[in-house]
């Protein structure tokens, strides 16, 4: 390949990677939802839903409000997870604009979507028990979908964590305290599977192993 052609191909790869929000050579993120799929979870404070668009696009809806997140793929594991996140960094101008263009005072998404891996079911259930002690409403299904959410009006932010619990590389069949009736997954566009498969990971990625 001529030098100028090689340079052109590298530029094209760089531009495509920037558009998709993933670094060249990075590991693909371990996601939960397939494109065109919506997950809805019901808690005492209402129903919150996460809709997966093309690539890393995610839309969050709750109590008549809707926000799109600017998701990024993690470049390395964060407490065992390597998925998508939006830290919703905003300076004073962003917070001011949020008061005008937000919904019910909420304009920022502090959200995450990832798989979380365990070697045993007991380790997974200990992790769930810890999650339920955090100041968010949390529901989960027997096959390992867990969603925790809440709003922080003082920071104008919506907080949502969506996890797929994986045990020894597979979705669980039963989890203590699960409420399948509170978690629904539906396809809203396209066709095919609803969820991503659990990734194959080493012991170093499993929570509670290190």
N, C-alpha and C positions, 0 to 999 in steps of 0.2 A: 504493500500500500504506500502511495506517495505521502511524503510528510504533510502536505497541506490537507490531504484527505483524512489522514489520521487525526490531525488537529481538529478538523471539522467534526469527526465522529465523537471526539472527546467533548467538544463544546455541546453537541447535541445531547449526550448523556448527562452532562452537568445541568443543562437547562431542564431536561425532563425530570431529573432528580429534585431540582429546586421546586418544580411545579408540584410534585407529589409529596414533598416534604420529607424526603429520606436521603440520607447521605450516601454517596457512591461507595459501594462495598460494605454497607451496613447490613446487619442481619435483619430479616423481615420481622416486623413486630408480631407478637403473639396476641391476636385479637379474639373477640368474643362473637361478634355478629358478622354475617355475610352482608354484602351490599344489598340494599333494598329491603332490609328487615327492620322491624320495630319491636323493641322490648318494652313492655309496660309493667310497672310494679305498683301495687296499691298498698298504702300505709294509712294510719289514722289521719295524717295531714293531707291526704289526697292521693292522686295518681300521678306518677312521673313516667315519662316515656323517653326512650333513646332511639332515634332513627338513624341507621347507617346509610349514608349516601355513597357517592362514588369515591373510591380511594379512602382517605381518612376523614371525609366530611361527616360530621355528626350534628344532629339537631336535637335539642332537649325541650320538652314540653311539660308544663305542670300548671295545674289550676288556671287554665285559660291563657297562660303565657308561653312564649316560645323564644328560644335563643339558639343561634348557631355557634358552634365552638371552633376555635382555630387550633386544631389538634396537631400535635407533633409526635413523631415516633421517638421513643427513648433509644439512645445509642448504647446504653448499658443497663444492666439490671438494677432496679430500685426496690430494695426489700424483696428480692426474688422475682419481681415482675418486669417484663419488657414489652409494654404495649404502647398505647397512645395516652397523651395527657395534654391539658391546656391549663397553664398556671395563671392565666388571665392577668398578666402584668398590666397595670394601668397607672399613669401618673395623675396629677391633679386635674389636668384637662380631660382625661378619659373619665374620671369619676364625675366631673361636672356634666359632661355630655350624657353620661349614663342616667343622671337624674331627669334629663329631658327625654331621652329615647328609650329608656328601659321599660320594663313592665312591672307595675306595682313596686317600683323602687329597686328592682333587680336588673342589672345590665351586664354582669360578668359571669363567665362560666369557669369555675375551678373544678375540673372534671378529669376522670381517668377511666380507661377501658383496658383490661389486660387479663391474661390467664395467670393463675397463681397455683403453684405446684407443691404437692405434698407426697411423702413416701407412704403414709398410712392414713386411714380414715380418722383415727384418734387425733393426729396432728392437725388435720383439716378442721375437725370440730372444736379443738382448742382455739384455733385461729378465728373461727366464727364467733366463739364465745367472747373473745377479745374485741371483735368488731362491734358486738352488741353493747359494749360498755362505752363506746364512743358517742359523742353527742349528735348522732344522726339516726334517722329511722331506717331500719334494716330489715329486709325480707330476703328469703332464699328458697330455692326449689330443691327437691330431692336429687336432681341431676346436676346440681352445682352452680346454678345461676344465682348470684348474690348482687343485690343493688342496695346501696346506702345513699341517703340523700337528706338535704336540708337547705335552708336559706340563711344567709347572714346579712340581714338588712343594713347593719352598720357599715358593711364592706360592699354592699350592693351586689352580692354574689350568690349564685346557685352552686351548691356543692353536690356532685354526683360521682360515686365510684361504682363502676360496673365490673364484676369479676366473673370469670369462669373458673370454678374450682376443679382442679385436675388431681387425681390420686393415682400414682404409679402410671401416669401417662393416659389415663382414661377418665371419663366423667363418672362421678359416683352414681349409685343406684338409689341410695337412701341416706339422708342426713338428719340428725337429731334436730327437731324444731322447725323443719322445712314446712312451707305452706305453698304447695303447688297452685292453689287457687288464687294466690296473690301475685303470681308472676306469669305473664303471657308473652309469647313470641309469635309474631305474625309477619307474613310477607306482604309488603305494600307496593313493590315494584319488581318486575322481572320474575324469574323462577329459579328453582334449584334449592339447595340446602339452606337452612335457616341460620346455622351456627358454624363457626370454625371448629375444626377438630383440635383436641389437646395436642400441643407440641411435644415432641420427644426431647427431653432435657436430661442433663446429668444430675448427679446428687448435689452438686454445688448450687444448682438453681432451686432446690427444694427448700421451702420454708421450714425452719425447725431442725434442719440437718446440720448446718454449720454451727 
